[in-house]
Amino acid sequence: MTVTRDPDCLFCKIIAREIPCHKLYEDDVSFAFLDINPANEGHALAIPKNHAANIYGIQAADIAAAANAARLVAGAIQAELRIDGLNLVQANGPGAKQSVMHFHIHILPRKMDDGLLLNWPLHPADPEELADLAARLRRRLASG
């Protein structure tokens, strides 16, 4: 199977074994490894082997493969570390603080009161604004 790579991409270099990592899982289309800057013990990343910078350019099969790798690794983390919860985080672009421009899913083990901040305050939206936005997005989805 041919894998598309970006020769300047850190994660592509990890997949090609040019940069070492603590690999957790690998199959023909996905790869998972421990994050070297973990937010919590067991923080891992699941990635597709084919390079795509973000969600906007990834193929459906590659995102499915990365999600499945995240599911498998999450189960192992839960069983091994006896965590209280787990977040899957996926960021796209600098505004979302994406640091490596290769699609990846953070697998973040959580313990009660671990101090890791990922929550946001709840602010009810205006129902008419939600209806208008939903209609605009449905039109965009229908137009391809």
N, C-alpha and C positions, 0 to 999 in steps of 0.2 A: 504494500500500500504506500502510495506517495503522499508525503506530508508537506503542506505548504509552509514555508518558513520565512521569517524576516531575519536576515543575518545580523541585524543590530539589536534584536529583541532579547532581553534578559531571559524571558521564559522559554523562548525558542532555543537559546543556548543551553538552558537546563535540560530540556527534552533531548537535545543532541549530545548530552553528556560533556559539553564543553565547560560547564560550570557545575560544581558539585551541589548536591542537595540531600535532604533526608527524605527519600522517596517513600511514600506510603502505599501507592497503588498505581498500576499502569495496565492499560490494555491497548488495543490497536489504535484507538482514537482519543483516549484521554490519559491524563497524568495527574497525580496528586502528591503533594509534599508538604512538609512542615514549613511554616512561615519563619524566616530567620529573625523577624522582629515581632514576636508574638504578643498579641494583646492579652492573652491568657494562655495557660498551659494547654497544649494540644491544638492551638490555632494552626489551621492548615489551609491550603489552597488547592482547588480543583480547576484544571484547565483543559481545553481541547488541545490536541496536538497540532491541528491546523491553525495557523496564525490568523487571527481576526483582532483588530485593535479594541473593539467594543461590541456592544449588542447590536449596533446599527449595521454592522457588516458581517455578522456571523451567520453561518449556514444553520438551518434548523437541526440537522443531525449532529452538528458539533456542540450546540448548546445542550441538546438532549444528553450527549455523552458526558459533558462536564457536570450536568445536574446529576446523572446517575453515579458518577465518581464521587460527587459530594455526598450523595445519599449513603453510599457504602462506607466512606470514611467517617461520616457522622455517626453511623451505627457503631463502628469500632471505638470511636472516641467516647461515646456514651457508655459503652460496656466497660472500657478500661479505666476511665477517669471518674465515673460515677458523678457526672455533672448534673446540675439542676435544670439546665436548659441549653439551647443552642440557637445562635443566629446564623443565617446564611445571608451574606452581604455581597452585593455585586454593584460596583460603581462604574460609571461611564463618563469619561472626560474630566478635565481639570476642575470644573465646578462641583463635581461629586467627589473630588479628591482621589481620582484614579491615579496611581503612582507608576504602574507599569502598563504600557499600552498593548496589552495582550489580554483578551477576555479572560477573566478569572472570577471564581466564586470563593469568597472567604468563608471558612467553616470555623465559627467562633464559639468554642465551649463557654458556657456561662455557669457561674455559681451565684447563689443568692448574695446580694450586696457586694458584688465584686468591684463596684465602682466604675465599670466600663459604661460609658454614656453613649447610647444609641437611640434613646427615646426622644420624642418631640412632644410639645404640648398639644392638646386637642383643642381645635378651634372650629366649631361647626360652620360649615359653608352655607351660603345662601342657596336654597333649593332651586331657584330660577337660574342662578349662575351655573349650578351643577348640570341642570337640564340642558342649557345652552351649550356648555362645553361637551357634554356627552353627544349631543347631536352633531357638533362640528367634528368630533373625533370619529364617530361612526361614518360620516361622509368621507373622511380622509381614509379610513380603513377600506371602505367600499371601492374607492378609486384606485386602490393598490399603491 
